[in-house]
Amino acid sequence: MTLASLAPADHATENIDYSDYPTVAPLFRRFAELTDDAPERAVLREQLVFIHLPLAEHLARRFARRGEPTVLP
């Protein structure tokens, strides 16, 4: 599985620089404003997850083999 295969289907995130906090913060604010049943919520959640995959992968590599179980009970 690659990051490209996990990209949001509409490719709305292709030309946006998400490495800068001011670019990402409004997405979190909008996500927090939405109700649980809002149709836009799932799309926005998918974008936020995709944006943060490189950070999650970096942290997973950094803290790998630290004596913690890989699968939590």
mmCIF file as Biopython writes it, N, C-alpha, C and O atoms, coordinates in Angstrom:
data_model
#
loop_
_atom_site.group_PDB
_atom_site.id
_atom_site.type_symbol
_atom_site.label_atom_id
_atom_site.label_alt_id
_atom_site.label_comp_id
_atom_site.label_asym_id
_atom_site.label_entity_id
_atom_site.label_seq_id
_atom_site.pdbx_PDB_ins_code
_atom_site.Cartn_x
_atom_site.Cartn_y
_atom_site.Cartn_z
_atom_site.occupancy
_atom_site.B_iso_or_equiv
_atom_site.auth_seq_id
_atom_site.auth_asym_id
_atom_site.pdbx_PDB_model_num
ATOM 1   N N  . MET A ? 1  ? 0.846   -1.180 0.000  1.0 0.0 1  A 1 
ATOM 2   C CA . MET A ? 1  ? 0.000   0.000  0.000  1.0 0.0 1  A 1 
ATOM 3   C C  . MET A ? 1  ? 0.891   1.242  0.000  1.0 0.0 1  A 1 
ATOM 4   O O  . MET A ? 1  ? 1.827   1.339  0.794  1.0 0.0 1  A 1 
ATOM 5   N N  . THR A ? 2  ? 0.603   2.177  -0.877 1.0 0.0 2  A 1 
ATOM 6   C CA . THR A ? 2  ? 1.389   3.400  -0.969 1.0 0.0 2  A 1 
ATOM 7   C C  . THR A ? 2  ? 0.523   4.596  -0.613 1.0 0.0 2  A 1 
ATOM 8   O O  . THR A ? 2  ? -0.704  4.500  -0.580 1.0 0.0 2  A 1 
ATOM 9   N N  . LEU A ? 3  ? 1.171   5.724  -0.348 1.0 0.0 3  A 1 
ATOM 10  C CA . LEU A ? 3  ? 0.415   6.942  -0.061 1.0 0.0 3  A 1 
ATOM 11  C C  . LEU A ? 3  ? -0.448  7.329  -1.247 1.0 0.0 3  A 1 
ATOM 12  O O  . LEU A ? 3  ? -1.573  7.800  -1.073 1.0 0.0 3  A 1 
ATOM 13  N N  . ALA A ? 4  ? 0.067   7.136  -2.445 1.0 0.0 4  A 1 
ATOM 14  C CA . ALA A ? 4  ? -0.700  7.498  -3.636 1.0 0.0 4  A 1 
ATOM 15  C C  . ALA A ? 4  ? -1.985  6.682  -3.726 1.0 0.0 4  A 1 
ATOM 16  O O  . ALA A ? 4  ? -3.013  7.192  -4.173 1.0 0.0 4  A 1 
ATOM 17  N N  . SER A ? 5  ? -1.936  5.421  -3.306 1.0 0.0 5  A 1 
ATOM 18  C CA . SER A ? 5  ? -3.142  4.598  -3.376 1.0 0.0 5  A 1 
ATOM 19  C C  . SER A ? 5  ? -4.163  5.000  -2.328 1.0 0.0 5  A 1 
ATOM 20  O O  . SER A ? 5  ? -5.336  4.643  -2.432 1.0 0.0 5  A 1 
ATOM 21  N N  . LEU A ? 6  ? -3.725  5.744  -1.315 1.0 0.0 6  A 1 
ATOM 22  C CA . LEU A ? 6  ? -4.635  6.186  -0.262 1.0 0.0 6  A 1 
ATOM 23  C C  . LEU A ? 6  ? -5.135  7.606  -0.474 1.0 0.0 6  A 1 
ATOM 24  O O  . LEU A ? 6  ? -5.916  8.110  0.333  1.0 0.0 6  A 1 
ATOM 25  N N  . ALA A ? 7  ? -4.703  8.251  -1.532 1.0 0.0 7  A 1 
ATOM 26  C CA . ALA A ? 7  ? -5.082  9.639  -1.790 1.0 0.0 7  A 1 
ATOM 27  C C  . ALA A ? 7  ? -6.590  9.758  -1.947 1.0 0.0 7  A 1 
ATOM 28  O O  . ALA A ? 7  ? -7.235  8.862  -2.492 1.0 0.0 7  A 1 
ATOM 29  N N  . PRO A ? 8  ? -7.153  10.870 -1.468 1.0 0.0 8  A 1 
ATOM 30  C CA . PRO A ? 8  ? -8.580  11.090 -1.664 1.0 0.0 8  A 1 
ATOM 31  C C  . PRO A ? 8  ? -8.934  10.978 -3.140 1.0 0.0 8  A 1 
ATOM 32  O O  . PRO A ? 8  ? -8.174  11.406 -4.009 1.0 0.0 8  A 1 
ATOM 33  N N  . ALA A ? 9  ? -10.083 10.402 -3.408 1.0 0.0 9  A 1 
ATOM 34  C CA . ALA A ? 9  ? -10.483 10.090 -4.779 1.0 0.0 9  A 1 
ATOM 35  C C  . ALA A ? 9  ? -10.568 11.313 -5.677 1.0 0.0 9  A 1 
ATOM 36  O O  . ALA A ? 9  ? -10.271 11.222 -6.868 1.0 0.0 9  A 1 
ATOM 37  N N  . ASP A ? 10 ? -10.965 12.446 -5.135 1.0 0.0 10 A 1 
ATOM 38  C CA . ASP A ? 10 ? -11.144 13.623 -5.980 1.0 0.0 10 A 1 
ATOM 39  C C  . ASP A ? 10 ? -9.844  14.389 -6.201 1.0 0.0 10 A 1 
ATOM 40  O O  . ASP A ? 10 ? -9.830  15.367 -6.948 1.0 0.0 10 A 1 
ATOM 41  N N  . HIS A ? 11 ? -8.763  13.966 -5.572 1.0 0.0 11 A 1 
ATOM 42  C CA . HIS A ? 11 ? -7.449  14.600 -5.714 1.0 0.0 11 A 1 
ATOM 43  C C  . HIS A ? 11 ? -7.472  16.088 -5.371 1.0 0.0 11 A 1 
ATOM 44  O O  . HIS A ? 11 ? -6.701  16.867 -5.931 1.0 0.0 11 A 1 
ATOM 45  N N  . ALA A ? 12 ? -8.350  16.482 -4.459 1.0 0.0 12 A 1 
ATOM 46  C CA . ALA A ? 12 ? -8.459  17.887 -4.064 1.0 0.0 12 A 1 
ATOM 47  C C  . ALA A ? 12 ? -7.218  18.364 -3.319 1.0 0.0 12 A 1 
ATOM 48  O O  . ALA A ? 12 ? -7.007  19.569 -3.186 1.0 0.0 12 A 1 
ATOM 49  N N  . THR A ? 13 ? -6.408  17.453 -2.840 1.0 0.0 13 A 1 
ATOM 50  C CA . THR A ? 13 ? -5.244  17.827 -2.043 1.0 0.0 13 A 1 
ATOM 51  C C  . THR A ? 13 ? -3.958  17.901 -2.853 1.0 0.0 13 A 1 
ATOM 52  O O  . THR A ? 13 ? -2.898  18.154 -2.280 1.0 0.0 13 A 1 
ATOM 53  N N  . GLU A ? 14 ? -4.011  17.693 -4.152 1.0 0.0 14 A 1 
ATOM 54  C CA . GLU A ? 14 ? -2.796  17.599 -4.962 1.0 0.0 14 A 1 
ATOM 55  C C  . GLU A ? 14 ? -1.933  18.848 -4.973 1.0 0.0 14 A 1 
ATOM 56  O O  . GLU A ? 14 ? -0.712  18.733 -4.867 1.0 0.0 14 A 1 
ATOM 57  N N  . ASN A ? 15 ? -2.503  20.021 -5.094 1.0 0.0 15 A 1 
ATOM 58  C CA . ASN A ? 15 ? -1.721  21.237 -5.283 1.0 0.0 15 A 1 
ATOM 59  C C  . ASN A ? 15 ? -1.634  22.105 -4.036 1.0 0.0 15 A 1 
ATOM 60  O O  . ASN A ? 15 ? -1.319  23.291 -4.134 1.0 0.0 15 A 1 
ATOM 61  N N  . ILE A ? 16 ? -1.901  21.544 -2.886 1.0 0.0 16 A 1 
ATOM 62  C CA . ILE A ? 16 ? -1.884  22.320 -1.650 1.0 0.0 16 A 1 
ATOM 63  C C  . ILE A ? 16 ? -0.684  21.886 -0.819 1.0 0.0 16 A 1 
ATOM 64  O O  . ILE A ? 16 ? -0.419  20.693 -0.680 1.0 0.0 16 A 1 
ATOM 65  N N  . ASP A ? 17 ? 0.042   22.858 -0.267 1.0 0.0 17 A 1 
ATOM 66  C CA . ASP A ? 17 ? 1.191   22.557 0.581  1.0 0.0 17 A 1 
ATOM 67  C C  . ASP A ? 17 ? 0.714   22.388 2.016  1.0 0.0 17 A 1 
ATOM 68  O O  . ASP A ? 17 ? 0.373   23.363 2.685  1.0 0.0 17 A 1 
ATOM 69  N N  . TYR A ? 18 ? 0.694   21.151 2.481  1.0 0.0 18 A 1 
ATOM 70  C CA . TYR A ? 18 ? 0.206   20.871 3.826  1.0 0.0 18 A 1 
ATOM 71  C C  . TYR A ? 18 ? 1.315   20.844 4.863  1.0 0.0 18 A 1 
ATOM 72  O O  . TYR A ? 18 ? 1.056   20.519 6.022  1.0 0.0 18 A 1 
ATOM 73  N N  . SER A ? 19 ? 2.522   21.172 4.489  1.0 0.0 19 A 1 
ATOM 74  C CA . SER A ? 19 ? 3.613   21.174 5.453  1.0 0.0 19 A 1 
ATOM 75  C C  . SER A ? 19 ? 3.580   22.414 6.335  1.0 0.0 19 A 1 
ATOM 76  O O  . SER A ? 19 ? 4.336   22.511 7.302  1.0 0.0 19 A 1 
ATOM 77  N N  . ASP A ? 20 ? 2.716   23.355 6.010  1.0 0.0 20 A 1 
ATOM 78  C CA . ASP A ? 20 ? 2.622   24.604 6.744  1.0 0.0 20 A 1 
ATOM 79  C C  . ASP A ? 20 ? 1.361   24.604 7.600  1.0 0.0 20 A 1 
ATOM 80  O O  . ASP A ? 20 ? 0.264   24.404 7.079  1.0 0.0 20 A 1 
ATOM 81  N N  . TYR A ? 21 ? 1.501   24.826 8.912  1.0 0.0 21 A 1 
ATOM 82  C CA . TYR A ? 21 ? 0.374   24.785 9.844  1.0 0.0 21 A 1 
ATOM 83  C C  . TYR A ? 21 ? -0.790  25.681 9.433  1.0 0.0 21 A 1 
ATOM 84  O O  . TYR A ? 21 ? -1.934  25.234 9.505  1.0 0.0 21 A 1 
ATOM 85  N N  . PRO A ? 22 ? -0.559  26.926 9.005  1.0 0.0 22 A 1 
ATOM 86  C CA . PRO A ? 22 ? -1.695  27.780 8.624  1.0 0.0 22 A 1 
ATOM 87  C C  . PRO A ? 22 ? -2.547  27.213 7.489  1.0 0.0 22 A 1 
ATOM 88  O O  . PRO A ? 22 ? -3.704  27.602 7.336  1.0 0.0 22 A 1 
ATOM 89  N N  . THR A ? 23 ? -1.997  26.311 6.704  1.0 0.0 23 A 1 
ATOM 90  C CA . THR A ? 23 ? -2.760  25.680 5.637  1.0 0.0 23 A 1 
ATOM 91  C C  . THR A ? 23 ? -3.674  24.591 6.182  1.0 0.0 23 A 1 
ATOM 92  O O  . THR A ? 23 ? -4.787  24.408 5.689  1.0 0.0 23 A 1 
ATOM 93  N N  . VAL A ? 24 ? -3.209  23.868 7.198  1.0 0.0 24 A 1 
ATOM 94  C CA . VAL A ? 24 ? -3.949  22.735 7.738  1.0 0.0 24 A 1 
ATOM 95  C C  . VAL A ? 24 ? -4.934  23.140 8.822  1.0 0.0 24 A 1 
ATOM 96  O O  . VAL A ? 24 ? -5.992  22.523 8.941  1.0 0.0 24 A 1 
ATOM 97  N N  . ALA A ? 25 ? -4.625  24.144 9.606  1.0 0.0 25 A 1 
ATOM 98  C CA . ALA A ? 25 ? -5.474  24.553 10.731 1.0 0.0 25 A 1 
ATOM 99  C C  . ALA A ? 25 ? -6.924  24.832 10.335 1.0 0.0 25 A 1 
ATOM 100 O O  . ALA A ? 25 ? -7.831  24.411 11.053 1.0 0.0 25 A 1 
ATOM 101 N N  . PRO A ? 26 ? -7.179  25.524 9.221  1.0 0.0 26 A 1 
ATOM 102 C CA . PRO A ? 26 ? -8.579  25.762 8.847  1.0 0.0 26 A 1 
ATOM 103 C C  . PRO A ? 26 ? -9.350  24.473 8.555  1.0 0.0 26 A 1 
ATOM 104 O O  . PRO A ? 26 ? -10.560 24.409 8.772  1.0 0.0 26 A 1 
ATOM 105 N N  . LEU A ? 27 ? -8.653  23.452 8.065  1.0 0.0 27 A 1 
ATOM 106 C CA . LEU A ? 27 ? -9.317  22.176 7.815  1.0 0.0 27 A 1 
ATOM 107 C C  . LEU A ? 27 ? -9.770  21.543 9.126  1.0 0.0 27 A 1 
ATOM 108 O O  . LEU A ? 27 ? -10.871 20.997 9.204  1.0 0.0 27 A 1 
ATOM 109 N N  . PHE A ? 28 ? -8.937  21.614 10.147 1.0 0.0 28 A 1 
ATOM 110 C CA . PHE A ? 28 ? -9.323  21.096 11.458 1.0 0.0 28 A 1 
ATOM 111 C C  . PHE A ? 28 ? -10.483 21.895 12.043 1.0 0.0 28 A 1 
ATOM 112 O O  . PHE A ? 28 ? -11.402 21.326 12.633 1.0 0.0 28 A 1 
ATOM 113 N N  . ARG A ? 29 ? -10.436 23.214 11.877 1.0 0.0 29 A 1 
ATOM 114 C CA . ARG A ? 29 ? -11.539 24.051 12.393 1.0 0.0 29 A 1 
ATOM 115 C C  . ARG A ? 29 ? -12.848 23.693 11.705 1.0 0.0 29 A 1 
ATOM 116 O O  . ARG A ? 29 ? -13.883 23.557 12.359 1.0 0.0 29 A 1 
ATOM 117 N N  . ARG A ? 30 ? -12.802 23.543 10.390 1.0 0.0 30 A 1 
ATOM 118 C CA . ARG A ? 30 ? -14.013 23.185 9.634  1.0 0.0 30 A 1 
ATOM 119 C C  . ARG A ? 30 ? -14.523 21.814 10.066 1.0 0.0 30 A 1 
ATOM 120 O O  . ARG A ? 30 ? -15.728 21.628 10.234 1.0 0.0 30 A 1 
ATOM 121 N N  . PHE A ? 31 ? -13.620 20.855 10.247 1.0 0.0 31 A 1 
ATOM 122 C CA . PHE A ? 31 ? -13.994 19.513 10.674 1.0 0.0 31 A 1 
ATOM 123 C C  . PHE A ? 31 ? -14.696 19.561 12.029 1.0 0.0 31 A 1 
ATOM 124 O O  . PHE A ? 31 ? -15.693 18.869 12.236 1.0 0.0 31 A 1 
ATOM 125 N N  . ALA A ? 32 ? -14.183 20.370 12.949 1.0 0.0 32 A 1 
ATOM 126 C CA . ALA A ? 32 ? -14.766 20.491 14.287 1.0 0.0 32 A 1 
ATOM 127 C C  . ALA A ? 32 ? -16.156 21.130 14.246 1.0 0.0 32 A 1 
ATOM 128 O O  . ALA A ? 32 ? -16.993 20.843 15.102 1.0 0.0 32 A 1 
ATOM 129 N N  . GLU A ? 33 ? -16.404 21.980 13.273 1.0 0.0 33 A 1 
ATOM 130 C CA . GLU A ? 33 ? -17.692 22.668 13.149 1.0 0.0 33 A 1 
ATOM 131 C C  . GLU A ? 33 ? -18.796 21.771 12.607 1.0 0.0 33 A 1 
ATOM 132 O O  . GLU A ? 33 ? -19.976 22.012 12.865 1.0 0.0 33 A 1 
ATOM 133 N N  . LEU A ? 34 ? -18.426 20.746 11.864 1.0 0.0 34 A 1 
ATOM 134 C CA . LEU A ? 34 ? -19.410 19.906 11.194 1.0 0.0 34 A 1 
ATOM 135 C C  . LEU A ? 34 ? -20.106 18.957 12.163 1.0 0.0 34 A 1 
ATOM 136 O O  . LEU A ? 34 ? -19.506 18.488 13.130 1.0 0.0 34 A 1 
ATOM 137 N N  . THR A ? 35 ? -21.366 18.684 11.891 1.0 0.0 35 A 1 
ATOM 138 C CA . THR A ? 35 ? -22.094 17.692 12.677 1.0 0.0 35 A 1 
ATOM 139 C C  . THR A ? 35 ? -21.660 16.299 12.224 1.0 0.0 35 A 1 
ATOM 140 O O  . THR A ? 35 ? -21.101 16.130 11.140 1.0 0.0 35 A 1 
ATOM 141 N N  . ASP A ? 36 ? -21.926 15.311 13.067 1.0 0.0 36 A 1 
ATOM 142 C CA . ASP A ? 36 ? -21.509 13.943 12.752 1.0 0.0 36 A 1 
ATOM 143 C C  . ASP A ? 36 ? -22.130 13.406 11.470 1.0 0.0 36 A 1 
ATOM 144 O O  . ASP A ? 36 ? -21.539 12.554 10.807 1.0 0.0 36 A 1 
ATOM 145 N N  . ASP A ? 37 ? -23.311 13.893 11.115 1.0 0.0 37 A 1 
ATOM 146 C CA . ASP A ? 37 ? -23.994 13.376 9.926  1.0 0.0 37 A 1 
ATOM 147 C C  . ASP A ? 37 ? -23.803 14.243 8.677  1.0 0.0 37 A 1 
ATOM 148 O O  . ASP A ? 37 ? -24.433 13.993 7.650  1.0 0.0 37 A 1 
ATOM 149 N N  . ALA A ? 38 ? -22.949 15.244 8.759  1.0 0.0 38 A 1 
ATOM 150 C CA . ALA A ? 38 ? -22.692 16.117 7.605  1.0 0.0 38 A 1 
ATOM 151 C C  . ALA A ? 38 ? -21.940 15.335 6.521  1.0 0.0 38 A 1 
ATOM 152 O O  . ALA A ? 38 ? -20.934 14.688 6.811  1.0 0.0 38 A 1 
ATOM 153 N N  . PRO A ? 39 ? -22.425 15.394 5.275  1.0 0.0 39 A 1 
ATOM 154 C CA . PRO A ? 39 ? -21.762 14.664 4.183  1.0 0.0 39 A 1 
ATOM 155 C C  . PRO A ? 39 ? -20.305 15.087 3.964  1.0 0.0 39 A 1 
ATOM 156 O O  . PRO A ? 39 ? -19.475 14.265 3.575  1.0 0.0 39 A 1 
ATOM 157 N N  . GLU A ? 40 ? -19.998 16.333 4.206  1.0 0.0 40 A 1 
ATOM 158 C CA . GLU A ? 40 ? -18.645 16.853 3.997  1.0 0.0 40 A 1 
ATOM 159 C C  . GLU A ? 40 ? -17.658 16.295 5.021  1.0 0.0 40 A 1 
ATOM 160 O O  . GLU A ? 40 ? -16.454 16.263 4.771  1.0 0.0 40 A 1 
ATOM 161 N N  . ARG A ? 41 ? -18.165 15.858 6.168  1.0 0.0 41 A 1 
ATOM 162 C CA . ARG A ? 41 ? -17.305 15.396 7.261  1.0 0.0 41 A 1 
ATOM 163 C C  . ARG A ? 41 ? -16.433 14.208 6.848  1.0 0.0 41 A 1 
ATOM 164 O O  . ARG A ? 41 ? -15.240 14.188 7.150  1.0 0.0 41 A 1 
ATOM 165 N N  . ALA A ? 42 ? -17.004 13.231 6.172  1.0 0.0 42 A 1 
ATOM 166 C CA . ALA A ? 42 ? -16.236 12.049 5.763  1.0 0.0 42 A 1 
ATOM 167 C C  . ALA A ? 42 ? -15.130 12.424 4.774  1.0 0.0 42 A 1 
ATOM 168 O O  . ALA A ? 42 ? -14.016 11.907 4.857  1.0 0.0 42 A 1 
ATOM 169 N N  . VAL A ? 43 ? -15.439 13.311 3.853  1.0 0.0 43 A 1 
ATOM 170 C CA . VAL A ? 43 ? -14.443 13.739 2.855  1.0 0.0 43 A 1 
ATOM 171 C C  . VAL A ? 43 ? -13.315 14.503 3.542  1.0 0.0 43 A 1 
ATOM 172 O O  . VAL A ? 43 ? -12.138 14.273 3.262  1.0 0.0 43 A 1 
ATOM 173 N N  . LEU A ? 44 ? -13.678 15.408 4.438  1.0 0.0 44 A 1 
ATOM 174 C CA . LEU A ? 44 ? -12.680 16.201 5.147  1.0 0.0 44 A 1 
ATOM 175 C C  . LEU A ? 44 ? -11.821 15.315 6.051  1.0 0.0 44 A 1 
ATOM 176 O O  . LEU A ? 44 ? -10.610 15.517 6.150  1.0 0.0 44 A 1 
ATOM 177 N N  . ARG A ? 45 ? -12.437 14.345 6.703  1.0 0.0 45 A 1 
ATOM 178 C CA . ARG A ? 45 ? -11.690 13.406 7.545  1.0 0.0 45 A 1 
ATOM 179 C C  . ARG A ? 45 ? -10.685 12.631 6.699  1.0 0.0 45 A 1 
ATOM 180 O O  . ARG A ? 45 ? -9.537  12.456 7.107  1.0 0.0 45 A 1 
ATOM 181 N N  . GLU A ? 46 ? -11.100 12.174 5.543  1.0 0.0 46 A 1 
ATOM 182 C CA . GLU A ? 46 ? -10.205 11.441 4.642  1.0 0.0 46 A 1 
ATOM 183 C C  . GLU A ? 46 ? -9.014  12.310 4.249  1.0 0.0 46 A 1 
ATOM 184 O O  . GLU A ? 46 ? -7.879  11.833 4.219  1.0 0.0 46 A 1 
ATOM 185 N N  . GLN A ? 47 ? -9.266  13.575 3.950  1.0 0.0 47 A 1 
ATOM 186 C CA . GLN A ? 47 ? -8.180  14.481 3.578  1.0 0.0 47 A 1 
ATOM 187 C C  . GLN A ? 47 ? -7.219  14.683 4.744  1.0 0.0 47 A 1 
ATOM 188 O O  . GLN A ? 47 ? -6.003  14.656 4.553  1.0 0.0 47 A 1 
ATOM 189 N N  . LEU A ? 48 ? -7.748  14.887 5.951  1.0 0.0 48 A 1 
ATOM 190 C CA . LEU A ? 48 ? -6.895  15.105 7.114  1.0 0.0 48 A 1 
ATOM 191 C C  . LEU A ? 48 ? -6.043  13.876 7.425  1.0 0.0 48 A 1 
ATOM 192 O O  . LEU A ? 48 ? -4.866  14.001 7.764  1.0 0.0 48 A 1 
ATOM 193 N N  . VAL A ? 49 ? -6.631  12.705 7.310  1.0 0.0 49 A 1 
ATOM 194 C CA . VAL A ? 49 ? -5.870  11.473 7.534  1.0 0.0 49 A 1 
ATOM 195 C C  . VAL A ? 49 ? -4.759  11.353 6.496  1.0 0.0 49 A 1 
ATOM 196 O O  . VAL A ? 49 ? -3.615  11.063 6.847  1.0 0.0 49 A 1 
ATOM 197 N N  . PHE A ? 50 ? -5.078  11.569 5.241  1.0 0.0 50 A 1 
ATOM 198 C CA . PHE A ? 50 ? -4.083  11.473 4.172  1.0 0.0 50 A 1 
ATOM 199 C C  . PHE A ? 50 ? -2.943  12.466 4.373  1.0 0.0 50 A 1 
ATOM 200 O O  . PHE A ? 50 ? -1.775  12.130 4.180  1.0 0.0 50 A 1 
ATOM 201 N N  . ILE A ? 51 ? -3.287  13.675 4.757  1.0 0.0 51 A 1 
ATOM 202 C CA . ILE A ? 51 ? -2.286  14.716 4.977  1.0 0.0 51 A 1 
ATOM 203 C C  . ILE A ? 51 ? -1.290  14.298 6.051  1.0 0.0 51 A 1 
ATOM 204 O O  . ILE A ? 51 ? -0.100  14.597 5.950  1.0 0.0 51 A 1 
ATOM 205 N N  . HIS A ? 52 ? -1.777  13.606 7.081  1.0 0.0 52 A 1 
ATOM 206 C CA . HIS A ? 52 ? -0.932  13.281 8.226  1.0 0.0 52 A 1 
ATOM 207 C C  . HIS A ? 52 ? -0.278  11.892 8.157  1.0 0.0 52 A 1 
ATOM 208 O O  . HIS A ? 52 ? 0.416   11.495 9.093  1.0 0.0 52 A 1 
ATOM 209 N N  . LEU A ? 53 ? -0.486  11.160 7.077  1.0 0.0 53 A 1 
ATOM 210 C CA . LEU A ? 53 ? 0.152   9.853  6.936  1.0 0.0 53 A 1 
ATOM 211 C C  . LEU A ? 53 ? 1.682   9.918  7.001  1.0 0.0 53 A 1 
ATOM 212 O O  . LEU A ? 53 ? 2.284   9.069  7.658  1.0 0.0 53 A 1 
ATOM 213 N N  . PRO A ? 54 ? 2.335   10.880 6.353  1.0 0.0 54 A 1 
ATOM 214 C CA . PRO A ? 54 ? 3.807   10.935 6.464  1.0 0.0 54 A 1 
ATOM 215 C C  . PRO A ? 54 ? 4.268   11.121 7.911  1.0 0.0 54 A 1 
ATOM 216 O O  . PRO A ? 54 ? 5.267   10.526 8.316  1.0 0.0 54 A 1 
ATOM 217 N N  . LEU A ? 55 ? 3.566   11.927 8.687  1.0 0.0 55 A 1 
ATOM 218 C CA . LEU A ? 55 ? 3.917   12.117 10.093 1.0 0.0 55 A 1 
ATOM 219 C C  . LEU A ? 55 ? 3.732   10.816 10.864 1.0 0.0 55 A 1 
ATOM 220 O O  . LEU A ? 55 ? 4.596   10.441 11.656 1.0 0.0 55 A 1 
ATOM 221 N N  . ALA A ? 56 ? 2.618   10.126 10.644 1.0 0.0 56 A 1 
ATOM 222 C CA . ALA A ? 56 ? 2.358   8.861  11.332 1.0 0.0 56 A 1 
ATOM 223 C C  . ALA A ? 56 ? 3.422   7.817  10.977 1.0 0.0 56 A 1 
ATOM 224 O O  . ALA A ? 56 ? 3.883   7.079  11.847 1.0 0.0 56 A 1 
ATOM 225 N N  . GLU A ? 57 ? 3.806   7.759  9.705  1.0 0.0 57 A 1 
ATOM 226 C CA . GLU A ? 57 ? 4.838   6.813  9.292  1.0 0.0 57 A 1 
ATOM 227 C C  . GLU A ? 57 ? 6.190   7.141  9.921  1.0 0.0 57 A 1 
ATOM 228 O O  . GLU A ? 57 ? 6.924   6.244  10.334 1.0 0.0 57 A 1 
ATOM 229 N N  . HIS A ? 58 ? 6.510   8.421  9.991  1.0 0.0 58 A 1 
ATOM 230 C CA . HIS A ? 58 ? 7.764   8.853  10.616 1.0 0.0 58 A 1 
ATOM 231 C C  . HIS A ? 58 ? 7.791   8.448  12.091 1.0 0.0 58 A 1 
ATOM 232 O O  . HIS A ? 58 ? 8.786   7.903  12.570 1.0 0.0 58 A 1 
ATOM 233 N N  . LEU A ? 59 ? 6.711   8.713  12.800 1.0 0.0 59 A 1 
ATOM 234 C CA . LEU A ? 59 ? 6.654   8.368  14.216 1.0 0.0 59 A 1 
ATOM 235 C C  . LEU A ? 59 ? 6.709   6.860  14.431 1.0 0.0 59 A 1 
ATOM 236 O O  . LEU A ? 59 ? 7.342   6.391  15.376 1.0 0.0 59 A 1 
ATOM 237 N N  . ALA A ? 60 ? 6.056   6.107  13.568 1.0 0.0 60 A 1 
ATOM 238 C CA . ALA A ? 60 ? 6.087   4.647  13.686 1.0 0.0 60 A 1 
ATOM 239 C C  . ALA A ? 60 ? 7.504   4.116  13.513 1.0 0.0 60 A 1 
ATOM 240 O O  . ALA A ? 60 ? 7.934   3.227  14.249 1.0 0.0 60 A 1 
ATOM 241 N N  . ARG A ? 61 ? 8.231   4.665  12.535 1.0 0.0 61 A 1 
ATOM 242 C CA . ARG A ? 61 ? 9.619   4.237  12.333 1.0 0.0 61 A 1 
ATOM 243 C C  . ARG A ? 61 ? 10.507  4.656  13.508 1.0 0.0 61 A 1 
ATOM 244 O O  . ARG A ? 61 ? 11.352  3.887  13.967 1.0 0.0 61 A 1 
ATOM 245 N N  . ARG A ? 62 ? 10.303  5.876  13.982 1.0 0.0 62 A 1 
ATOM 246 C CA . ARG A ? 62 ? 11.142  6.393  15.058 1.0 0.0 62 A 1 
ATOM 247 C C  . ARG A ? 62 ? 10.993  5.589  16.346 1.0 0.0 62 A 1 
ATOM 248 O O  . ARG A ? 62 ? 11.976  5.352  17.048 1.0 0.0 62 A 1 
ATOM 249 N N  . PHE A ? 63 ? 9.790   5.177  16.653 1.0 0.0 63 A 1 
ATOM 250 C CA . PHE A ? 63 ? 9.542   4.497  17.913 1.0 0.0 63 A 1 
ATOM 251 C C  . PHE A ? 63 ? 9.386   2.986  17.758 1.0 0.0 63 A 1 
ATOM 252 O O  . PHE A ? 63 ? 8.921   2.316  18.681 1.0 0.0 63 A 1 
ATOM 253 N N  . ALA A ? 64 ? 9.759   2.456  16.633 1.0 0.0 64 A 1 
ATOM 254 C CA . ALA A ? 64 ? 9.696   1.005  16.411 1.0 0.0 64 A 1 
ATOM 255 C C  . ALA A ? 64 ? 10.701  0.299  17.320 1.0 0.0 64 A 1 
ATOM 256 O O  . ALA A ? 64 ? 11.759  0.840  17.640 1.0 0.0 64 A 1 
ATOM 257 N N  . ARG A ? 65 ? 10.357  -0.881 17.713 1.0 0.0 65 A 1 
ATOM 258 C CA . ARG A ? 65 ? 11.225  -1.737 18.537 1.0 0.0 65 A 1 
ATOM 259 C C  . ARG A ? 65 ? 11.653  -1.073 19.836 1.0 0.0 65 A 1 
ATOM 260 O O  . ARG A ? 65 ? 12.814  -1.172 20.234 1.0 0.0 65 A 1 
ATOM 261 N N  . ARG A ? 66 ? 10.728  -0.402 20.492 1.0 0.0 66 A 1 
ATOM 262 C CA . ARG A ? 66 ? 11.013  0.229  21.773 1.0 0.0 66 A 1 
ATOM 263 C C  . ARG A ? 66 ? 10.530  -0.618 22.955 1.0 0.0 66 A 1 
ATOM 264 O O  . ARG A ? 66 ? 10.474  -0.131 24.084 1.0 0.0 66 A 1 
ATOM 265 N N  . GLY A ? 67 ? 10.183  -1.882 22.700 1.0 0.0 67 A 1 
ATOM 266 C CA . GLY A ? 67 ? 9.756   -2.749 23.765 1.0 0.0 67 A 1 
ATOM 267 C C  . GLY A ? 67 ? 8.258   -2.740 24.001 1.0 0.0 67 A 1 
ATOM 268 O O  . GLY A ? 67 ? 7.759   -3.467 24.860 1.0 0.0 67 A 1 
ATOM 269 N N  . GLU A ? 68 ? 7.546   -1.935 23.256 1.0 0.0 68 A 1 
ATOM 270 C CA . GLU A ? 68 ? 6.093   -1.908 23.364 1.0 0.0 68 A 1 
ATOM 271 C C  . GLU A ? 68 ? 5.494   -2.941 22.425 1.0 0.0 68 A 1 
ATOM 272 O O  . GLU A ? 68 ? 6.059   -3.215 21.367 1.0 0.0 68 A 1 
ATOM 273 N N  . PRO A ? 69 ? 4.344   -3.525 22.800 1.0 0.0 69 A 1 
ATOM 274 C CA . PRO A ? 69 ? 3.706   -4.471 21.883 1.0 0.0 69 A 1 
ATOM 275 C C  . PRO A ? 69 ? 3.258   -3.777 20.608 1.0 0.0 69 A 1 
ATOM 276 O O  . PRO A ? 69 ? 2.817   -2.629 20.641 1.0 0.0 69 A 1 
ATOM 277 N N  . THR A ? 70 ? 3.370   -4.474 19.485 1.0 0.0 70 A 1 
ATOM 278 C CA . THR A ? 70 ? 2.961   -3.878 18.213 1.0 0.0 70 A 1 
ATOM 279 C C  . THR A ? 70 ? 1.452   -3.895 18.043 1.0 0.0 70 A 1 
ATOM 280 O O  . THR A ? 70 ? 0.904   -3.075 17.306 1.0 0.0 70 A 1 
ATOM 281 N N  . VAL A ? 71 ? 0.773   -4.818 18.716 1.0 0.0 71 A 1 
ATOM 282 C CA . VAL A ? 71 ? -0.689  -4.888 18.676 1.0 0.0 71 A 1 
ATOM 283 C C  . VAL A ? 71 ? -1.199  -4.710 20.091 1.0 0.0 71 A 1 
ATOM 284 O O  . VAL A ? 71 ? -0.898  -5.507 20.980 1.0 0.0 71 A 1 
ATOM 285 N N  . LEU A ? 72 ? -1.961  -3.674 20.286 1.0 0.0 72 A 1 
ATOM 286 C CA . LEU A ? 72 ? -2.484  -3.402 21.627 1.0 0.0 72 A 1 
ATOM 287 C C  . LEU A ? 72 ? -3.696  -4.280 21.909 1.0 0.0 72 A 1 
ATOM 288 O O  . LEU A ? 72 ? -4.496  -4.542 21.010 1.0 0.0 72 A 1 
ATOM 289 N N  . PRO A ? 73 ? -3.838  -4.737 23.148 1.0 0.0 73 A 1 
ATOM 290 C CA . PRO A ? 73 ? -4.997  -5.595 23.497 1.0 0.0 73 A 1 
ATOM 291 C C  . PRO A ? 73 ? -6.312  -4.857 23.428 1.0 0.0 73 A 1 
ATOM 292 O O  . PRO A ? 73 ? -7.363  -5.442 23.691 1.0 0.0 73 A 1 
#
